[in-house]
């Protein structure tokens, strides 16, 4: 391939995205690090161009990463954030100072590194191994973008697990673990302890562990790993915590007891106790990064950082009349947390659920959580799907919903997400007491497509 042809192939973000999709998909990531290690070595080790805050866990990773980013930005640090998956465009995954990487930078850097990636692909295939996967390639691109900017700190969200995740070629100065539950059990193990062992792989020598409160089995695994490496460790509920919380217009006001200071009356423009927990973890992580966990942060900078946080698709109020809430919860643990937050933050008597689920999720348990947690509402369900090839068929999802306790007369099947949203919104608007609402949930792909449909 000539240089001119190569440049033409990679002329736009969309061209590159289609090229990336031709690789192995991100839900089939190989349990290896050697391929990514070879790629970053070929590029001069861009993953070592700035210190790393590395975030893993089952739920809350993206929100926590965004909070850490916002707090670091308030401290006048230049931040590169890598999160996944994206809601609408692939450039969302690689952010510079809170904004998606510009298209021009995305295209330029990918065009520059593509010949090196091709060499790595050839060597992998010669060794009988698969070429770089979709997620591995994006991860290498993120490192290259961050090195090119350059940034002062990289905030990296693990894709799946930890030990074998492509991001784990980097060595974290601070390893952050959000609550661990059961998810991706076919890849990570079917107990909390097994999953915790995979996630503990991001804890590195000369690092610092900051963890949310965990189930005892998971906490012990993380403690053992930190002690084995001689790393300091701090757990929510022991060394730091949310000590006060009240609902407010547009979010909540919280007080956080950090590792080294107390931060009162912080406005957090996100809903739910789980987001308050994420905020406490983020504050502790930044305390660990900036001052080794021994020096308090400037309270005004903490207030500025948390006050500027956004987390699209996480209990996001997309419209007000009727209320349409978008939430990317995609496993039972996430749905449980969001249900608690919905009941706390919103008041209505009828709730129309628009739900789409991906094939690798526990759809039955997710439906059970929905019917149990929202039982006090007049409840209707629209079973639909995103455009993802991994989406469960709406008819199958409806059967599961009825088996889990949804009233057969309240379950609707809609092959198209736009039709499901339109019907649910129209029905909520026509509710006789004028207090119907819509919740779109079940997968990140459904929420991402709904954001586009609703013009966000």
Secondary structure, 3 states (H helix, E strand, C coil): CCHHHHHHHCCCHHHHHHHHHCCCCHHHCCCCCHHHHHHHHHCCCHHHCCEEEEEECCCCHHHHHHHHHHHHHHCCCCEEEECCCCCCCHHHHEEECCEECCHHHHHHHHHHHHHHHHHHHHHHHHCCCCCCCHHHHHHHHHHHHHHHHCCCEEEEECCCCCCCCHHHHCCCCEEEECCCCCCCHHHHCCCHHHHHHHHHHHCCCCCEEEECCCCHHHHHHHHHHHHHHCCEEEEECCCEEEEEEEEECCEEEEEEECCCCEEEEEEECCCCHHHHHHHHHHHHHHHHHHHCCCCCCCHHHHHHHHHCCCCCCCCEEEEECCEEEECCCCCHHHHHHHHHHHHHHCCCCEEEEEECCECCCCHHHHHHHHHHHCCCCEEEEEECCCCCCCECCHHHHHHHHHHCCCCHHHEEECCCHHHHHHHHHHHHHCCCCCCEEEEEECCHHHHHHHHHHCCC
